[in-house]
Amino acid sequence: MLKQIITFAQLTFSNAMSHYPVIIVGGGLSGLTCANYLSDAGKPFLLIEANEKPGGRVKTVLKDGFLLDVGFQVFLNSYEEAKALLDIESLNMGYFKSGANIFFEGKWHRFENPLKNPLALFSTLFSPVGTWNDKLKALSLTFNTKAFATALQTEDSKTSTVEFLRKKGFSEVFIKRFFQPFFGGVFLDKTLGTPANFFQYLFQQFYKGEAGLQAAGMQAIAAQLAENLPPEALKTGTKVVAIHGKSVILESGENLTTDHLVVATDYKTAQMLLPAFPWKEQRFNGTINLYYSAPPSFESGKMLRLVAEPGFLINNIAVLDEVSSDYSPNEKHILSITLLEGEELSENQLLQQVQKELSLLFGEIASQFHFLHRFEIPDALPVYTVESLQHEVENGITLAGDYLQYPSINGAMLSGRLAAEIVLKG
């Protein structure tokens, strides 16, 4: 409490001078994480966010009583940065069942993780998803997960995920039926061109922890980080239009100055605000996220559904209310459907094709599914590369964002923590 009183007094004085010891531009997970570490250290700051609510790409909207995350996202409770800063228990998490239901050759096939459900060992070994050799190699990869603790620093950064899997001896059938739809959905890249070190890191995280959803939607993560901060240190609904040195120009014309500036926006906004910086080329993977309601009679479950049938737009389907009941206001189910292609189609063409695919996947009951909303997100994830930028642009100006580390909640929070450490050392 004393720290917050001191912080408030310092900020009140600074505001009168339009000068702040630290200004953070951007209230996504990186900016919020940076702000939390500064607050814990008693360092006064002002965080400026263009939207009314902080969160960046981690957003949840309400429609017809349903919670809709903007893009299918899950939270892994094994993420080190998240565990260090979040009160995960208060997020009231619900968790997916480990494994997947996979559709190929016109049928659904259940593929469970026997290490998390030993009773599923027999059915998993005899599943047509892959050969016995594939499944034994998958178990071996899991047993060796401890070796991946520093996977992001390994030589496998020069090898793609698909090349890594082939070198490990996995069959093309297993790669296409499991790895491509599952990790293709994680990377938003079905070619699995992502460097193998990042694949190994995520494989470790999925094994060590559980993938889940918050009761209030994914934006609950950002909300908790924001709630930990002094309210007067947050300036939302305020757009920064220019940065000159350590001066921040707001859309209103107001000019704020600072001793240390943290630019924690998305990559393209950071480029616009700091045009003189020698930015590297950054590519992005996009996605189309569709939401449908389904009748109570629809048989769903807590397991992710993957589509490995050639020619389908649908990559994966999650029945969100089975994982966290708060996603649906009634007995109806809510389906989150991820597409990795189809952006060239009109909405009518896209929905017609998806409805056709849903009928093939689920039969007659798909006619009772009701379309709710479409999110098209062309820059959903920065493509991970090993050629990272430095956080500190120059003395007194620091970057933060998952593009500096790796695309994930953990990568965003790690970047925010590192930015805070630079500021506190300054």
Residue pairs with C-beta under 8 A, 6 or more apart in sequence:
3 39
3 42
4 230
6 42
7 39
7 42
7 44
7 230
7 233
8 230
8 232
10 21
10 44
11 20
11 44
11 46
11 230
11 232
11 233
12 232
14 20
14 21
14 44
14 46
15 46
18 254
18 255
18 256
18 257
19 256
19 257
19 258
20 44
20 45
20 46
20 256
20 257
20 258
20 259
21 43
21 44
21 45
21 258
21 259
21 260
22 38
22 43
22 44
22 45
22 46
22 258
22 259
22 260
22 261
22 262
22 423
23 45
23 46
23 47
23 48
23 248
23 256
23 258
23 260
23 261
23 262
24 31
24 34
24 35
24 38
24 45
24 46
24 47
24 48
24 262
24 264
24 400
25 31
25 48
25 240
25 243
25 248
25 261
25 262
25 263
25 264
25 265
25 273
26 48
26 49
26 56
26 263
26 264
26 265
26 266
26 269
26 400
26 401
27 47
27 48
27 49
27 51
27 54
27 55
27 56
27 222
27 226
27 234
27 236
27 264
28 54
28 55
28 56
28 57
28 58
28 222
28 264
28 265
28 266
28 401
28 412
29 55
29 56
29 58
29 221
29 222
29 225
29 402
29 409
29 412
29 413
29 416
30 56
30 264
30 400
30 401
30 402
30 412
30 413
30 415
30 416
30 419
31 47
31 49
31 54
31 56
31 262
31 264
31 265
31 400
31 416
32 47
32 54
32 222
32 225
32 226
32 229
32 416
33 81
33 85
33 225
33 400
33 412
33 413
33 415
33 416
33 417
33 420
34 262
34 264
34 400
34 416
34 417
34 419
34 420
34 423
35 45
35 47
35 225
35 229
35 233
35 416
35 420
36 85
36 225
36 228
36 229
36 416
36 420
37 85
37 416
37 417
37 420
37 421
37 424
38 45
38 420
38 423
38 424
39 45
39 228
39 229
39 230
39 233
41 420
41 424
43 423
43 424
44 233
45 233
46 233
46 235
46 256
46 258
47 54
47 229
47 233
47 234
47 235
48 235
48 238
48 240
48 248
48 250
49 234
49 235
49 236
49 237
49 238
50 237
50 238
50 239
50 240
51 236
51 237
52 236
52 237
53 59
53 219
53 222
53 223
53 236
54 222
54 223
54 225
54 226
54 234
54 236
55 219
55 221
55 222
55 223
56 222
56 266
56 412
57 70
57 71
57 266
57 380
58 73
58 218
58 219
58 221
58 222
58 409
59 69
59 70
59 218
59 219
60 67
60 68
60 69
60 70
60 216
60 217
60 218
60 219
60 220
61 67
61 68
61 70
62 68
63 291
63 372
63 373
64 293
64 329
64 372
65 328
65 329
65 330
66 291
66 293
66 327
66 328
66 329
66 334
66 372
67 216
67 217
67 320
67 326
67 327
67 328
67 334
68 217
68 291
68 334
68 336
68 372
68 373
68 375
69 213
69 217
69 218
69 219
69 289
69 320
69 336
70 289
70 375
70 377
71 287
71 289
71 375
71 377
71 380
72 185
72 287
72 289
72 316
72 318
72 336
72 338
73 218
73 409
74 96
74 211
74 212
74 213
75 82
75 91
75 93
75 211
75 212
75 213
75 214
75 218
75 221
75 409
76 82
76 205
76 206
76 209
76 210
76 211
76 212
76 409
76 410
77 83
77 88
77 93
77 95
77 209
77 210
77 212
78 204
78 205
78 206
78 208
78 209
78 210
79 205
79 209
79 408
79 409
79 410
79 413
80 410
81 410
81 413
81 414
81 417
82 88
82 221
82 409
82 410
82 413
84 417
85 225
85 413
85 417
86 221
86 224
86 225
87 224
90 224
91 214
91 215
91 216
91 220
91 221
91 224
92 214
92 215
92 216
92 324
92 326
93 212
93 213
93 214
93 215
93 324
94 212
94 213
94 215
94 323
94 324
94 325
95 210
95 211
95 212
95 302
95 323
96 210
96 211
96 212
96 302
96 303
96 304
96 318
96 323
97 112
97 117
97 301
97 302
97 303
98 112
98 113
98 116
98 117
98 206
98 210
99 110
99 111
99 112
99 113
99 116
99 117
99 120
99 124
99 303
99 304
100 111
100 178
100 181
100 182
100 303
100 304
100 305
100 306
101 108
101 109
101 110
101 111
101 301
101 303
101 304
101 305
101 306
102 108
102 109
102 110
102 111
102 129
102 177
102 178
102 181
102 305
102 306
102 307
102 308
103 109
103 305
103 306
103 307
103 308
103 309
103 361
104 177
104 308
104 309
105 128
105 309
106 309
106 360
108 305
108 361
109 127
109 128
109 129
110 123
110 127
110 303
111 124
111 127
111 129
111 178
112 120
112 123
112 124
112 303
113 120
113 124
113 142
114 120
114 121
114 124
114 125
114 139
115 139
115 142
115 207
124 135
125 132
125 135
127 135
129 174
129 177
129 178
130 138
130 170
130 171
130 173
130 174
130 177
130 178
131 171
131 173
131 174
133 169
133 171
134 170
134 171
134 173
134 174
137 168
137 169
137 170
138 170
138 174
141 168
141 203
142 203
142 207
145 203
145 204
145 207
145 208
148 200
148 201
148 203
148 204
149 204
151 197
151 198
151 200
151 201
151 204
152 197
152 198
152 201
152 406
153 197
154 197
154 200
156 164
156 195
156 196
156 197
156 200
157 195
157 196
157 197
157 198
157 386
158 195
158 386
159 167
159 195
159 196
160 192
160 193
160 194
160 195
160 196
161 179
161 183
161 187
161 192
161 193
161 194
161 195
161 196
161 198
161 199
162 175
162 179
162 191
162 192
162 193
163 196
164 196
164 199
164 200
165 175
165 179
165 192
166 175
170 179
175 192
176 308
177 308
178 306
178 308
179 192
180 190
180 192
180 308
181 190
181 306
181 307
181 308
181 315
181 316
182 304
182 306
182 316
183 192
183 194
183 199
183 202
184 190
184 191
184 192
184 315
184 340
185 306
185 315
185 316
185 338
185 340
186 202
187 194
187 285
187 381
187 384
188 285
188 286
188 287
188 340
188 380
188 381
189 285
189 340
189 383
190 315
190 340
192 199
194 383
194 384
195 384
195 385
195 386
197 386
198 384
198 406
201 406
202 408
205 410
212 323
212 324
213 320
213 323
213 324
213 327
214 220
214 221
214 324
215 324
215 326
216 223
216 326
217 326
217 327
221 409
226 234
238 250
238 251
238 252
239 250
239 251
240 248
240 249
240 250
240 251
240 273
241 249
241 250
241 251
242 248
242 249
242 273
243 249
243 261
243 263
243 273
243 274
246 257
246 258
246 259
246 260
246 261
246 396
246 397
247 255
247 256
247 257
247 258
248 255
248 256
248 257
248 258
248 261
249 255
250 256
259 396
259 426
260 396
260 397
260 398
260 423
260 426
261 396
261 397
261 398
262 398
262 399
262 400
262 419
262 423
263 270
263 273
263 274
263 393
263 397
263 398
263 399
263 400
264 399
264 400
264 401
264 416
264 419
265 273
265 401
266 379
266 401
267 282
267 284
267 379
267 382
267 401
267 403
268 379
270 399
270 401
271 277
271 279
274 393
274 397
277 393
279 389
280 387
280 389
282 382
282 383
282 403
283 382
283 383
284 378
284 379
284 380
284 381
284 382
284 383
285 380
285 381
285 383
286 343
286 376
286 377
286 378
286 379
286 380
287 338
287 339
287 340
287 377
287 380
288 338
288 339
288 342
288 343
288 350
288 374
288 375
288 376
288 377
289 336
289 337
289 338
289 339
289 374
289 375
289 376
289 377
290 336
290 337
290 339
290 351
290 354
290 371
290 373
290 374
290 375
291 334
291 335
291 336
291 337
291 371
291 372
291 373
291 374
292 334
292 335
292 337
292 358
292 369
292 370
292 371
292 372
293 328
293 332
293 333
293 334
293 335
293 369
293 370
293 372
294 300
294 319
294 332
294 333
294 334
294 335
294 365
294 368
294 369
294 370
295 332
295 333
295 365
295 368
296 331
296 332
296 333
297 365
298 319
298 333
298 362
298 365
298 368
300 319
300 322
300 333
301 319
301 322
302 319
302 322
302 323
304 316
304 317
304 318
305 316
305 317
305 318
305 319
305 361
306 315
306 316
307 314
307 315
307 316
307 317
307 357
307 361
309 360
312 357
313 339
313 341
313 342
313 350
313 353
313 354
313 357
314 337
314 338
314 339
314 354
314 357
314 358
314 361
315 338
315 339
315 340
316 337
316 338
317 335
317 336
317 337
317 338
317 361
318 335
318 336
319 333
319 334
319 335
320 327
320 328
320 334
320 335
320 336
321 327
321 328
321 332
321 333
321 334
322 333
327 334
328 334
334 372
335 369
337 354
339 350
339 354
342 350
342 353
343 376
343 378
345 353
347 374
350 374
351 371
351 374
355 366
355 369
358 366
358 369
359 366
359 367
381 407
382 402
382 403
382 407
383 407
384 406
384 407
388 404
388 405
389 399
389 403
389 404
390 399
391 398
391 399
391 400
391 404
391 415
391 418
391 419
391 422
392 398
392 399
392 422
393 399
395 426
396 426
398 419
398 422
398 423
399 415
399 419
400 415
400 416
400 418
400 419
401 412
401 415
402 408
402 411
402 412
402 415
404 415
405 411
405 412
405 414
405 415
